[in-house]
């Protein structure tokens, strides 16, 4: 497996820019764009290769990737007290735990 294979590469359509945009979340922001999704992906891979080469040449540790990372399924979210109360009431009305209710809401937003 090549080093670049450890990094998440995203090519997505931008309504604002009316083109595809490529990025490496957590390391390289929006760094290339174009009208063809596959061409943008190739550009993104080339940029990633160049950044890896620069980091290694300068003896800079590569950023951590999420490839192979284990996720616990737990994270702490802070919200204001009014939202906390409203979510608790909605969860009770649905006869669900707050955790389960919020998990379903979050899942729907990324589906």
C-alpha positions, 0 to 999 in steps of 0.5 A: 500500500502506498502512503497516499492510499492512507489518506481520504481523498474527496472530489465533490461538486461545488454549486458555488463554483460550478465545478468539481473540487478536490481536497484531503480532509484534515491535511490539504484543503480545497486544492484543485478543481475542474469540470471532469471528476476523474481529472480532478481526482488525478490532480488531487492524487498528484498534489498528495504525492507532491506533499508527501515528497516535500514532507519526507524531504524536509523530515516533517512527520506526515499528518495522521490519517483515518485509514485503519483508525478505530472509532469508539462510537463515542464523542462529547457534544456541547449544546446550549441548555435550551437545545438540550431540553428540547432534544430530551423532550423530543426523545421522550415523545419518541420513547427513545433515549436521548442518545438514540434519538440524537444518533438518528437525527445525525444519521439522517443529516448525512444520508 
